[in-house]
Amino acid sequence: MLNQFSRTELLLGKDGMERLSESRVAVFGIGGVGGYATEALARSGVGHFVLIDDDRICLTNLNRQVIATRKTVGQYKADAMKERILEINPNAEVEVRKCFYLPENADEFDFSQYSYVIDSVDTVTAKLGIIEQAQRCGVPVISCMGAGNKLDPTKFQVADIYETTICPLARVMRHECRKRGIRALKVVYSTEECIRPLDDMEISCRTHCICPPDTKRKCTVRRDIPGSVAFVPSVAGLILAGEVVKDLVK
């Protein structure tokens, strides 16, 4: 019988679709990268999601985040993503965790319950904690490196963290992974040199933050506010999702 996943089943087969339907994917960070990765997985037939993000949608997210529209500004990103998933697949199970993963709350997450983990957060401490927990539990994990301050979506590659070049975040992650004895880590990264964003205080979130009032991590406290476009983080997210699907059905 035809359904919303019939065209995908033509390529993955019935067994592949059943594996996806039974899989439970945890996505840490539902932003420009994580939002597109999650939506692609929902459209691919993944049946169970855990969405972890404490942020709310801001007007400045409209240029690149699939969940961001004028109607969703102010909503929690995880809530908006859950609504989109259920509009695609009403049978999906979606757990929302409105928090930011840190060592202090790591014991609140049971990674052994996940089939796959996507790391699309933007802080090194959180990334390392997610990766270590996933690998400790024997759960596949894929991590996205920097997608900000870039304009060329064709420069993304999939590689082990120790094979990466150019990307400043990947450089830091290589060093930290080596210190922690992390021997391998699949990542999506860009070989494009970072572009220096304009130093224009008239359009800077640093001096004109318009985040929703109760946003926990406002732009004014961020170390760096990168420039971004619609067609770079989205591609990174789609590549992440593609790797997850391939690994789950093989």
N, C-alpha and C positions, 0 to 999 in steps of 0.2 A: 504494500500500500504506500502511495506517495505521501511524503511528509516534508517538513522544512529542511531535512538533512538528506534527502534522496540524492541530490547531485553530489554531495560529499561521499555518500555510500558507493557511488559508481567508481570512485577512486580508492577508497579505503576498505570496501567490502563490509559485510554484515558483522564479522568478528571484530573488525577494527572499530566500527561504530559502537558495538557493545562495550568494548574496552573504554572508549571515551565516555560513554554514558555512566559507567561505573566508577570513573576516576574522580578523585577529590583534589582539586588544585587550589593551593593557597597563593594568593597574590598580595605581596607586601608593597604598597604604594599604588594608589589608583589615580595617577596623574597622566601626563602626556604619553608616557610609555606604557605604564601599567593599565591604563584605561583601554587603549587599543588592543593590548595583548589579551585582556579579559574578554572584550567583545568578540575578538576573533575566535577565542576558545568556545564562547557561548554559541557562536554561529557554526562551530565545527562539531558541536554535539556533546561537549563535556557536561556531565550531569550534576556535579557538585562543586561548589566554590566556597572558599573562605576569603573574604575581602578585608584587608587590614589597612586602615588609613584614618587618621584623626582630623584631617583637614576639611575645610568647607570650600565650595566652589566660589571663586572670585571672578569679577568681571574680566580681569586680565588673563584668565584661563581660556577665554573663548577663542583665542587665536590658535589653540593647539590641542585641547582636550576634548575627546569625543563625548564626554558626559556634560560638557559645559554649553548651556544655552542661556538666553535671557531668563527663561522660566526656572532654570535650576540654580541660578546664582543664589548663594546663601545656604544651599542644601549641603549636607555631608556628602562628600564624594562617594563614599562606600554605599550610602543609601541610593544615590542617583544611579550608580552602577548596578545595584541589585535590581532596581526597577527596569533598567534596560535589558538585563539578562532575562527577566521573567516575561518581558514583552516578546522576546525572541523564542524562549522556551519556557512555557508556564510550568512544565514538569521539573525544572531544575530546582535543586536545593541550594540556597544561598545563605551563608552565615556571615554576618557583618560584625567586625570588631573595630569600634571607633577608638583606636589608640595608636600610638606610635611605638614600634618594637624597639625596646632597649634592654640592656642586661638586667635592669631592675624589675622588668615584668616578664622576663623570658620564661619563668616557670608557669606562666598562665597559658602557654602554648604547648600542645602535644603534637610535635612534628611527626610522630609515628602514625598519626591518623591521615597524613597527606600522601597522595600518590605522586605529587610533584610540587615544587616550590619555585615561584618566580620572585626574584629580588629586583624590584624597580624603585627602591628608595634612593635618596640622594645623600645620605650621610655614611661615612666610612664605618663608624662604630656600629650602626644598625646593620649595615651590609654584612660585616664580619660576623656579628652575632647570629644572623639568619643563616648564613652559610655554614657556620660551625654546627649549629643545632641540626640543620638538615643532614649534613654529612655524618654527624654522630648517630643519627637515627637511620642511616642508610637510605635516605630519601633523595631522589634526583633533584638537583637545584641548578637553575640557570640565572645568571646575574647580568644586569645591564650596566655598562659603564656610562661615561658622560655623553649626553645628547644635546646639551645646551651649547650656545655660541657656535653652531654649525649650520651650514646651508646645503651640503651635498649628501643626499640620502644614499647615493650609490657607493659611498665609502664604508658602509657598515660591513663587518665580517663576523663570522662565528669562529671562535678559537678557544684554546685553553688560555687561562690568564697569563701563563708564563710565555706565551707566544705573541702577546700583544705588543704594539709599538704606538708611538705618537701620543695616545690618549693620556692626559695628566692623571685622571682618576685611576686608570688602569695601572699606571706607574706606582701610585700609592698602594693600590690593592695588591700588586705583586709583592711589594716589600712586606706588607702586613701578613699576607697569606704565608709567605716563606717563614716569617717569625713564628707563626702559629702552627707550622707543620702541615698546612693544607697543601697536599701534593698535586691536586688537579682541580680545576674549576672551569666549567663551560661558561663563556661570556659572549655577549654581543657588544662589539665596540667599533669605533670609527677611526679610520686612519687619516681623517681630515684634521689639519691643524686648526686649533681653536681661533675663532675670530674675536678680536677685542671689541666688546660692545661700546656704543657711543657713551661718552661721559656727559649725558644731558640730564641735568637735574629736573627739568620741566616734565620729563616723562619717566622719571625714576621712581620705582616703588620705595626706594630708600627714604625719600623725602615726601612722597605723596601716596603712602600706603592706603589702599581702599579695600583691604580684606574685610570680610564680615566681622562685626564687632567682637564676637566671642571666639574668633580664630585663635588657636593655641600657639601657633608658631608664625607670627607675623613677619612680613618682609623686613621690617625695621630691625629685627634681631638676627637676620640671616647674614652670614659672612659674605656671601656673594649672591648677586641677583643676575643670572645669565639671560641673554637674549635667546629667543626661540621662535620657531616657525611651525606651521601646521605639518609640513611634509618631512620633517626629520624625526622627531620622537615617535610619530605614528609608524614610520617604517621600522624603527627599532622594535616597537611593540609587536608589529606583525611578524618580524623575524623571530622574536622570542616565542610567540604562539606557534609558529611553524615548527620550531625545534621541539617544543613540548608535545605537539601532536605526533610528530614522527617518533619520538621516544616512547610515547604511551602505546602506540599501536604496533610497534615492531615486535 
